Amino acid sequence: MLLHNRLLRIALVVLLLILALLAAGFGYLQSLPSVADAQARVRTILAAHHDVPSVQPPPARLGAAVVAVEDQHFYSNFAVNILEGAGRATLAALDTSGDPGGSTIAQQLAKQLYGRGGGLAGTLREIGLAVKLSLRFSKATILSMYVNAIYYGNGYWGDEAAARGYFGTPPRSLDWAEAAMLAGLPQAPTAFDPVLHLALAKERQRQVLDQLVATHVLTTAQANSAYHEALPLR
């Protein structure tokens, strides 16, 4: 009987702690900016650089390549995806006090649209905004906003400008070689510039193609074929 009562008290304490954490988390989310204007912010970024957004849903091959290299668990359960990305980003922030990296696509989108902060506080803000984005928008919309809002180098903001600028084709017509090249650029658009640094860009393209194989989107043969394809860079 004593053991039973002790277990009940422990369970009650744990439950109260969970409720307190949920209340604190909800309060923190409420203190963050609304994300209702996220799509408008994407359009503002593109307008500032005289570019236009591509239409939804996101281009199939480019979307698959971005997910493979940036956030393999993007389509997982919402809580799993956020918690996994939050854990990686928080550990990295504690370790470096810099840009954490390893963030989910929603976290990277939050940084791009609402600014980035330093250290753990900045990472927590990024995670909170990612949660709000994930609760408000579908996966397809988040991915579409992401590929539209990021910088691909050479003055190209958004996948529409990048696909046409580098390859002379709309995003939906990208083949796997082109999609893998574009998906790898946002990590370091200057260093991986395929016009000026093709060898480094090809190394990054290989990484993306390897991730597409690891996530069972492409076979090894398909990835190798894409890697050896001559790119029609303009």
N, C-alpha and C positions, 0 to 999 in steps of 0.2 A: 504493500500500500504506500509506504514511504517513497519507494522508488518510482511508483506510478505518479505520485504528486510532484516529485522532483522533475520528472520528465515533462509533466504538464507545464510546470513553471518555466522550464527551459524553452519549451515550444512557444509559450506565450511571449517570452522575452525576444526570441528570434522573430516572431511575427511582428511584434512592435517595432523592432529594429528595421525590418523590411518596409513596413508602412512608413516609418520616419524617413527612410532613404528615398522611397517613392515620392513622398510629399516634398522632400528637399529637391529632388530631381525635377518634379513638376514645377516647383517654384522657380528653379533656375531657368527652365525652358521658357516660362512666362516672362522672365526678365530680359530675354534675348529679343532682337528685332524680329518682326514678322517676316516670313518668307513669301508672302502672297505676291510680292513684286518681283520674284525671281526671274520669270520669263521676260518681264520688262527690262530688268537689269541686263540680261543677255542681249536684248535688242539694242540697248544703250551702248554696250561695249562694242558691238559690231558697227553701229552707226558712227561711233567716234573714229573708227578706222575705215569708214566708207565701204563696209562689207554688209552682206545680207545673210540672214540665217537660212540654213537648209530646212526643208520641211520635215515634219514628223511622219512616221517613226524614224529613228536614226538609221543610216545606211547599214545594211545587214553585215557586210564583211568588215567595215571599219568598226562598227559597234562590237562585233565579236572579238576583233583584235584588241580593242581598248580594254574590254572586260578581261580578256586572257592575261594581259600584261599588267593591268593596273589593279584589278579587283576580282579575283577568281570566284569569290563568293557573292558577287553582286546580286545574283538571282536567288540566293539562299533566303531562308526565313529572315524577315526584317531584323528581329532581335539578334539573331546569330551574326548577321552581317555587320550590324552596328557594334556589337560587343567585341567581335574579333578585330575590327578596324580600330576601335577605341583602345583596346589593349595594346595593339602594336604601336599606335601613335603615342599613347601615354608613356610607354616604356622608352620609346625613342626620345621623347621630349625630356624625360627625366635624365636620360643619359647624355644628351647633347645640348640641351637648352636652346636648340635651334629649330629649323624647319624639320618636323618629325619624319616626313616621308612615310611610306607604308600605309597611307591613308586610303579609305574607301573612296569610290568615285563621288559619293555624296559629300564626303568631307572635303575633297579637292574642289568640288563645285562651290561649296560654302566659302572656302578661302578665296576663290576667284571672284565671287559675287559680293562678298561682304567684308573682304579684307582679311589679312592674316596678322596674328599676334605672336609674340615670342613666348617661349617657355611653356610651362604646364597650363597657365591661365589661358593662353592663346589656343592651346590644343583642346582644352575643355570647351571653350567657346565654339571652336570649329566642330567638335563632336555634337554639341547641343544643336547647332544650326543644321547639321547633317540629319539629326533625328527629326527636326521640324520639316526639312525638305522631304524626307522619306515618308513622313506621315501625310503630307499634303499632296505629293505628286506620285504618279505611277513610275515604275522602273524605266519604261520607255521614255517618258518625259524627262526624267533626270538624266538619262544617258544622252538624249537629244540636246538638252541644255549644255551638258558637259562638252560634247564634241563641237558645239557652236561657240562656246565661250572661251576656249583655250587658244593659246598662241602656238603656231606651228613653225615659226621662223620666217625669215625673208619678208616680213611685213604682213604675213597672212594670219588673220584672226578668223577662226572658225573653219570647219571642214569644207564649206563651200568654196571659200577663197583658196584654201590650201590645195584641194583636189584639182581645181581648175588652174591654179598658179603653177603647181609643180608638174602636173600630168596632162593638163588640157582636157579634163573630163569631169563631169559632175560626180559628187560623192557616191551616188548609187551605182555608178558604172565602174568603180574601182575594182580591180582584180585583187587577188590575195597578196601579191608582191607589193602593189601600191598601198593597199590598206595597212599592211604590216609596217611599211615604211612610215606612213603618216602617224600610226598609233604610237610609234616609238619616239617621235620628235618632241612632244611636250615636256618630257623629262628634262631635256637640255637642248632647246631648239637652236641655239647658236653652235654648240659643240657638235651636234648631230646634223647640221645643215647639209643636206645631200648635194647641194650645188657646190659648196666650198670644201666639204669634208666627206666625200662619198665613202671612203673606206670606213670611217667611224660610223657613218649612217648605216652602212651595210652590216656592221657588227651589231648595231642596235636592232636592225630589221631581223637579223638572225635570232636574237633573243626573243623577239615578239613571235616569230614563227615557231620557235621551240616551245613557247608557252601555249600556242595554239595546238601543238601536238600533245603537250602534257594535259591539256583540258579536253582532248578527244574531239576537237573541231576539225583538225586536219590530220592526215596520215603523215608519216615521215617522208614518204615519197612526194606527196603534194607540197610539203614544206620545202623540201630540197629543190623541187621544180620552181617554186615561187622565188626562192633565194637566188637561183641562177638566171632568172629572167632578166633581160635587159630592160631597165626602166626608161620610159620616154620622158626624161626630165627636160623641162623647157628652159 
